[in-house]
Amino acid sequence: MHLVWFRRDLRLADNEIVTLASANNAAILPFFIIDPWFYQWVDVGKGRVRFLFESLENLDSNLKKLGSKLILFEGNSIEIIQELTQQLIQQGHRPKLYLNRDVQVEYGVSRDKAIVHFYQQLNLNYHIGLNNFLQSEDKREHWYSEYYTYQRQPIYPKPISINTPSLSLNILQLTFTELKQKYSAFCQTEQIYFLGGETQAQATLNSFLQSRFNGYHWKLSRPWLAQQGATSHLSPHLTFGTISTRIVYQETKARAAELTNQPKAEFSLKAYRDRLRWHDSFTQRLYFYPEIAYQNRYPEFDEWYTPLELRSQKQELFQAWQEGLTGFPLVDASMRQLKTMGWMNFRMRAMCATFLTINCGISWHHGARHYMNYLVDGDLAIDNWQWQMQSGVTNPFSDTFRIYNPNKNIPEKDPDLKFIYYWISELKAYSLPEIIQGKYIGISSYPQTILDWAKTRKVNGKIVSDLRKKVRERLTLQGGTEYESAVAAKETVNKYWQHKDRQYKEFKELEAELE
């Protein structure tokens, strides 16, 4: 009896454990565990849970088409696995457990270690597969080449049929109706912007590759265009594994091959594949360094950036930021979009993060949790590390760190004000110059600014800059692996931008040749 334990790999296509476990018509039991810990976790988000439940229902539907079904157990994961295994042994089976690596939280890593140890004690076989590419040992110098080797390998085929025999198990199970009733608080959303499930994931990829990808390389930073579908909108699906990055990579590559002599289209798809690699590299970092999800990368920042409760003045700033009432239109439009859609494009996520951490002087810990409570694609590997990056904690050997000017970004990223008008109805009567000049203050119900951006940038920016200097001095003095890692980080960033500049130059040259 093969036990297939789904977690963040809620698909049948290109799923290593599904293909291997179901080979030769072996009897398999596909299951998912509703672990109460997850739904009490401080970083849980309603939109993410709803997306998860939709994905589970779709997985069950797809399994039923193959003669199987998804079993929903409820309880502590370790206890469920142990009890399931023992009951199957008592019924004369010799179970083998199939699971893919789960990277997201330390809880999951320690849970998997405990279960593997349990199987080893019973002398039972188990197989740990890969949901997407992941090095099991830290060999950073080989990651790039190994990543692309993996992405180019044939995908694991979806089974034609799956043999799931009827079993009598004395373990708490839930039907999907019971699941939605018991966890109904997570399913009550006014409007759904992202549908879960493998079927929807493939449809979303298809529509992106059909036409939505055009102009991706510049539209991804424009919040209105991104909202309208200029980005892939696959991020929630990648978070829950309803589609593999390998499928996305290979189908994107195949689409690019159809677009010969169309440099803009090819450049857009290349930019997207670069983002896909960027996504997987963050997952890899969290796997080796799980502490970065909640701890400052360097201890010099521990007194400045702390998860401790905010004092009254900072709490007021934080609440204004959360509700989209800072008086900075692009920040507020983005924060309102987050609470409604459970999503923002990357540029706005970064801008709102620097505004909170640098200008408001509030720790990234608070902002990261707010993001995770709303983002339907919330991914600790990306989100929390990006929060540290945007707050100036990481890459200390870089001479500068970025602080976005929200008002300067309006004419650059929302010149026709479609994004701001959509989310801030109070400003619809005002033109771009009037909004930049604050002509609405005292007339409109929209609030005036909660802080002096230039002043806070100077004061708090210097504090962060001085802390970065302390980190550099300590690392240079101590040397060792931490110093080497920091130097390597700077080199990686520099190489990335050199690579992007070279790509863009080649694209412009090819475009000129074809005109």
C-alpha positions in Angstrom: 0.0 0.0 0.0 1.5 3.3 -1.1 0.5 6.4 0.9 0.6 9.6 -1.1 0.7 12.6 1.3 -0.2 15.9 -0.5 0.9 19.2 1.0 2.0 22.1 -1.2 1.9 19.9 -4.3 -1.8 19.8 -5.1 -1.6 18.5 -8.6 -1.4 15.3 -10.6 0.8 16.5 -13.6 4.5 16.6 -13.0 4.2 15.4 -9.4 7.0 13.0 -8.7 5.3 11.1 -5.8 2.0 10.6 -7.8 3.8 9.1 -10.8 6.1 6.9 -8.8 3.6 5.7 -6.3 0.9 4.8 -8.9 3.3 2.9 -11.2 2.4 -0.7 -12.1 -1.1 -0.2 -10.9 0.0 -0.2 -7.3 -2.6 0.4 -4.6 -2.3 3.9 -3.3 -4.1 6.1 -0.7 -4.0 9.8 -1.6 -4.6 12.0 1.4 -4.3 15.5 2.8 -4.3 16.3 6.5 -6.2 19.2 7.9 -3.8 20.1 10.7 -5.5 22.5 13.3 -2.1 24.1 13.9 -2.1 25.7 10.4 -5.5 27.3 11.0 -4.4 28.8 14.3 -1.0 30.0 12.9 -0.6 33.8 13.3 0.5 34.1 9.7 -2.6 32.3 8.3 -4.7 34.2 5.7 -8.4 33.8 4.9 -7.9 34.1 1.2 -5.1 31.6 1.2 -7.2 29.0 3.1 -10.1 29.5 0.7 -7.7 29.0 -2.2 -6.3 25.8 -0.5 -9.8 24.4 -0.1 -10.7 25.1 -3.7 -7.5 23.4 -4.8 -8.2 20.3 -2.6 -11.7 20.0 -4.1 -10.3 20.2 -7.6 -7.6 17.6 -6.8 -10.4 15.3 -5.5 -12.4 15.9 -8.7 -9.3 15.1 -10.9 -8.5 12.0 -8.8 -12.1 10.7 -9.2 -11.7 10.9 -13.0 -8.9 8.4 -12.6 -10.9 6.0 -10.3 -9.5 7.4 -7.0 -10.4 10.1 -4.5 -8.7 12.4 -1.9 -9.1 11.4 1.7 -9.2 14.3 4.2 -7.9 13.4 7.6 -8.1 15.9 10.5 -5.7 16.2 13.4 -2.0 16.5 14.3 0.0 15.4 11.2 2.5 13.2 13.1 -0.2 11.4 15.0 -2.4 10.9 11.9 0.5 9.4 10.0 1.5 7.1 12.9 -2.1 5.9 13.4 -2.7 5.4 9.7 0.5 3.4 9.3 -0.2 1.2 12.4 -3.8 0.4 11.3 -2.6 -0.6 7.8 0.1 -2.8 9.3 -2.6 -4.5 11.5 -4.7 -5.1 8.3 -1.8 -6.9 6.7 -0.4 -4.1 4.5 3.2 -2.9 4.4 2.8 0.8 3.8 5.3 3.0 1.9 5.0 6.7 2.4 5.5 9.2 -0.4 5.9 12.8 0.3 7.5 15.9 -1.3 9.7 18.2 0.7 7.8 21.0 2.4 10.0 24.1 2.9 7.7 26.8 4.3 8.0 26.7 8.0 10.2 25.1 10.7 7.2 23.4 12.0 6.9 21.5 8.8 10.6 20.6 8.6 10.6 19.2 12.2 7.3 17.4 11.5 8.7 15.6 8.5 11.9 14.6 10.4 9.7 13.0 13.1 7.7 11.1 10.6 10.8 9.9 8.7 12.3 8.7 12.0 9.0 6.8 12.8 9.2 5.0 9.5 12.9 4.2 10.0 12.1 2.7 13.4 9.5 0.4 11.8 11.9 -0.4 9.0 9.3 0.8 6.5 10.2 2.4 3.1 9.5 6.0 2.3 10.3 8.3 -0.6 10.9 12.1 -0.3 10.4 13.7 -3.7 10.7 17.2 -5.0 7.7 19.5 -5.5 10.0 21.9 -7.5 13.7 22.1 -7.8 15.5 22.1 -4.5 19.1 21.3 -3.5 19.3 19.0 -0.5 22.9 20.2 0.3 24.1 23.8 0.2 26.1 23.9 -3.0 25.4 27.5 -4.0 28.0 27.6 -6.8 26.2 24.8 -8.6 22.6 25.9 -8.0 22.2 27.8 -11.3 23.3 25.0 -13.5 21.5 22.3 -11.5 18.3 24.4 -11.6 18.2 24.6 -15.3 19.1 21.0 -15.7 16.1 20.1 -13.6 13.8 22.5 -15.4 14.7 20.9 -18.8 14.1 17.3 -17.8 10.9 15.6 -18.9 7.9 16.2 -16.7 6.4 13.3 -14.6 3.4 12.1 -16.6 -0.1 12.2 -15.0 -1.4 8.6 -14.4 -4.0 7.2 -16.7 -5.7 5.6 -13.7 -5.1 5.3 -10.0 -5.9 2.2 -8.0 -7.4 3.2 -4.6 -9.0 0.3 -2.8 -11.7 0.7 -0.2 -10.2 0.7 3.3 -11.8 0.6 6.8 -9.9 3.1 8.9 -10.7 4.3 12.4 -9.3 7.8 11.9 -11.2 11.1 11.9 -12.0 12.0 8.3 -13.9 15.0 6.8 -16.1 15.3 3.8 -15.6 18.5 1.8 -19.0 19.7 3.0 -17.9 19.1 6.6 -14.6 20.8 5.9 -16.3 24.0 4.6 -18.8 24.0 7.4 -16.2 23.6 10.1 -13.8 26.2 8.7 -16.5 28.4 7.3 -14.9 31.6 8.6 -12.1 31.1 6.0 -14.6 30.7 3.1 -16.6 33.9 3.6 -15.2 36.3 1.0 -17.2 38.9 -0.8 -15.5 38.4 -4.2 -13.1 35.8 -5.4 -10.2 37.1 -7.6 -8.1 33.9 -7.7 -9.6 30.4 -8.1 -7.7 27.5 -6.8 -7.0 24.1 -8.3 -4.8 22.4 -11.0 -7.4 22.9 -13.7 -7.6 26.6 -13.1 -3.8 26.8 -12.9 -3.3 25.4 -16.3 -6.1 27.6 -17.7 -4.4 30.7 -16.2 -1.0 29.7 -17.7 -2.7 29.1 -21.1 -4.3 32.5 -21.1 -1.0 34.2 -20.1 0.9 32.5 -22.9 -1.8 33.1 -25.4 -1.6 36.9 -25.2 -1.3 38.3 -21.7 2.5 38.0 -21.6 2.9 40.8 -24.2 4.8 43.6 -22.6 5.3 41.7 -19.4 8.9 43.1 -18.9 7.6 46.6 -18.4 3.9 46.1 -17.4 4.8 44.0 -14.3 5.7 47.2 -12.4 2.5 49.0 -13.4 -0.1 48.3 -10.8 -3.2 48.9 -12.9 -1.9 46.8 -15.8 -0.8 44.1 -13.5 -4.3 44.1 -11.8 -5.8 43.7 -15.3 -3.8 40.6 -16.1 -0.4 41.8 -17.5 1.4 39.5 -15.0 0.8 35.8 -15.0 -1.4 35.7 -11.8 0.1 32.2 -11.2 1.7 33.1 -7.9 -1.0 31.5 -5.7 -0.8 28.4 -7.8 3.0 28.2 -7.4 2.5 28.7 -3.7 0.2 25.7 -3.4 1.8 23.6 -6.1 -1.3 23.3 -8.3 1.2 23.7 -11.1 4.9 23.0 -11.2 7.5 25.6 -12.1 8.9 23.1 -14.5 5.6 23.0 -16.5 5.5 26.7 -16.5 9.1 27.0 -17.6 8.8 24.4 -20.4 5.5 25.8 -21.8 6.9 29.3 -21.6 10.0 28.2 -23.5 7.9 26.4 -26.1 5.8 29.5 -26.6 8.9 31.6 -27.1 10.1 29.2 -29.8 6.9 30.0 -31.7 7.7 33.7 -31.7 10.8 33.9 -33.9 11.6 37.4 -35.1 9.4 38.9 -32.4 12.0 40.3 -30.0 9.5 42.1 -27.7 7.5 38.9 -27.2 10.6 36.8 -26.7 12.0 39.4 -24.3 8.8 39.4 -22.2 8.8 35.6 -21.9 12.5 35.6 -21.0 11.8 38.2 -18.3 9.1 35.9 -17.0 11.3 32.9 -16.9 13.9 34.9 -15.0 11.2 35.7 -12.4 10.4 32.0 -12.2 14.0 31.2 -11.3 14.0 34.1 -8.8 10.9 32.6 -7.2 12.6 29.2 -6.8 15.9 30.7 -5.5 14.0 32.2 -2.5 12.5 28.8 -1.7 16.0 27.4 -1.7 17.3 30.1 0.7 14.5 29.4 3.2 15.2 25.7 3.1 18.8 26.2 4.2 18.1 29.2 6.5 14.6 28.8 7.9 15.3 31.4 10.7 15.3 34.2 8.1 11.5 34.1 8.0 11.3 35.7 11.4 14.8 36.8 12.5 16.9 39.8 11.3 19.6 38.5 9.0 22.1 40.5 11.0 21.9 41.0 14.8 22.9 44.7 14.5 19.3 45.3 13.5 17.7 43.6 16.5 17.1 46.7 18.5 15.7 48.7 15.5 13.6 46.0 13.9 11.7 44.1 16.6 8.4 42.1 16.6 7.6 43.6 20.0 4.2 45.3 20.4 4.1 48.8 18.9 3.8 51.9 21.1 0.8 54.2 20.6 2.3 56.6 18.1 3.7 53.8 16.0 0.5 51.9 16.3 -1.4 54.8 14.8 1.0 54.9 11.8 0.7 51.2 11.4 -3.1 51.2 11.4 -3.2 54.1 8.9 -0.8 52.0 6.6 -2.9 48.9 7.0 -6.2 50.7 6.1 -4.8 52.7 3.2 -5.2 56.0 5.0 -1.6 57.4 5.0 -2.3 60.3 2.7 0.1 58.9 0.1 -2.2 57.8 -2.8 -0.1 55.1 -4.4 0.6 53.5 -1.0 -3.1 53.7 0.0 -4.4 52.4 -3.3 -2.0 49.4 -3.0 -3.0 48.7 0.6 -6.7 48.8 -0.2 -6.1 46.5 -3.1 -4.3 44.1 -0.8 -7.2 43.9 1.7 -9.8 43.4 -1.1 -8.0 41.2 -3.7 -5.4 39.6 -1.5 -2.8 40.6 -4.0 -0.5 43.4 -5.2 2.1 43.5 -7.9 5.7 43.2 -6.8 6.6 46.9 -7.2 3.8 48.1 -5.0 4.6 45.4 -2.4 8.2 46.7 -2.2 7.2 50.4 -2.1 4.7 49.9 0.7 7.3 47.9 2.6 9.9 50.6 2.5 7.3 53.2 3.4 6.4 51.3 6.6 9.9 50.3 7.6 12.0 53.3 6.6 9.5 56.2 6.7 7.3 55.0 9.6 10.2 53.4 11.4 8.1 50.2 12.0 9.7 46.8 12.0 9.3 44.6 9.0 8.0 41.9 11.3 4.7 43.7 11.6 4.3 44.5 8.0 5.3 40.9 6.9 2.6 39.5 9.1 -0.1 41.8 7.7 0.9 40.8 4.2 0.7 37.1 5.1 -2.7 37.6 6.7 -4.1 38.9 3.4 -2.0 37.7 0.5 -3.6 34.8 -1.3 -0.1 33.9 -2.7 1.6 34.5 0.7 4.9 32.7 0.6 7.3 33.0 3.6 10.3 32.2 1.4 9.7 35.3 -0.8 7.7 37.7 1.3 9.6 37.8 4.6 13.0 37.8 3.0 11.8 40.6 0.7 10.7 42.5 3.7 14.2 42.3 5.1 15.6 43.4 1.8 13.2 46.4 1.4 13.9 47.5 5.0 17.6 47.7 4.4 18.7 44.7 6.4 20.3 42.5 3.7 23.2 42.9 1.3 25.2 45.1 3.7 28.2 45.5 1.3 26.1 47.3 -1.2 26.8 51.1 -0.8 23.1 52.0 -1.0 19.6 50.6 -0.3 16.4 51.6 -2.1 13.8 53.9 -0.6 10.9 54.5 -2.9 9.3 57.9 -3.2 5.5 57.1 -3.4 4.5 60.4 -5.0 7.4 60.3 -7.6 6.2 56.8 -8.5 2.7 58.0 -9.4 3.6 59.6 -12.8 6.0 56.7 -13.5 3.8 53.8 -12.5 0.2 55.2 -12.7 0.3 58.1 -15.1 -3.3 58.0 -16.1 -4.4 57.4 -12.4 -6.5 54.4 -13.3 -5.1 52.5 -10.4 -5.6 55.3 -7.9 -9.0 56.3 -9.1 -10.1 52.6 -8.9 -9.1 52.2 -5.2 -9.4 55.8 -3.9 -12.8 57.1 -5.1 -12.2 60.2 -3.0 -9.6 61.5 -5.5 -11.5 60.9 -8.7 -12.2 64.6 -9.2 -8.5 65.6 -9.1 -5.9 65.6 -11.8 -2.3 64.2 -11.5 -0.8 67.6 -10.8 -3.5 68.4 -8.2 -2.9 65.1 -6.5 0.9 65.6 -6.4 0.4 69.1 -5.0 -2.2 67.9 -2.4 -4.9 70.2 -3.7 -7.5 67.9 -2.2 -6.3 68.5 1.4 -9.1 70.1 3.5 -11.6 69.6 0.7 -11.8 65.9 0.0 -12.5 63.2 2.7 -9.1 61.7 1.7 -6.6 62.3 4.6 -3.6 64.5 4.5 -0.2 62.8 4.8 0.6 61.1 8.2 4.3 62.0 8.0 6.9 64.1 6.3 8.4 61.7 3.7 11.6 63.6 3.1 12.3 64.1 6.8 11.7 60.5 7.8 13.7 59.3 4.8 16.7 61.4 6.0 16.4 60.5 9.7 15.4 56.8 9.6 17.4 56.2 6.5 20.5 57.3 8.3 19.8 55.0 11.2 19.5 52.0 8.8 22.6 53.2 6.9 24.6 53.4 10.1 23.5 49.9 11.1 24.5 48.5 7.7 27.9 50.1 8.3 28.2 48.3 11.6 27.4 45.0 9.9 30.1 45.7 7.3 32.7 46.6 9.9 32.0 43.4 11.9 32.0 41.1 9.0 35.2 42.6 7.5 36.9 42.2 10.9 35.7 38.7 11.6 35.9 37.3 8.1 34.8 33.7 7.7 31.8 32.2 6.1 29.4 35.0 7.0 31.7 37.6 5.4 32.1 35.4 2.3 28.3 35.0 2.1 27.8 38.8 2.3 30.4 39.4 -0.4 28.8 36.7 -2.6 25.4 38.4 -2.1 26.7 41.7 -3.4 28.3 40.0 -6.4 25.1 38.1 -7.1 23.1 41.3 -7.2 25.7 43.1 -9.3 25.8 40.2 -11.8 22.0 40.1 -11.9 21.8 43.8 -13.0 24.7 43.4 -15.4 22.8 40.4 -16.9 19.6 42.4 -17.1 21.4 45.4 -18.8 23.1 43.0 -21.3 19.7 41.3 -22.1 18.0 44.7 -22.7 20.9 45.9 -24.9 20.7 42.7 -27.0 16.9 43.0 -27.2 17.1 46.6 -28.5 19.8 45.7 -31.0 17.7 42.8 -32.4 14.6 45.0 -32.5 16.6 47.6 -34.5 17.8 45.0 -37.0 14.2 43.8 -37.7 12.8 47.3 -38.2 
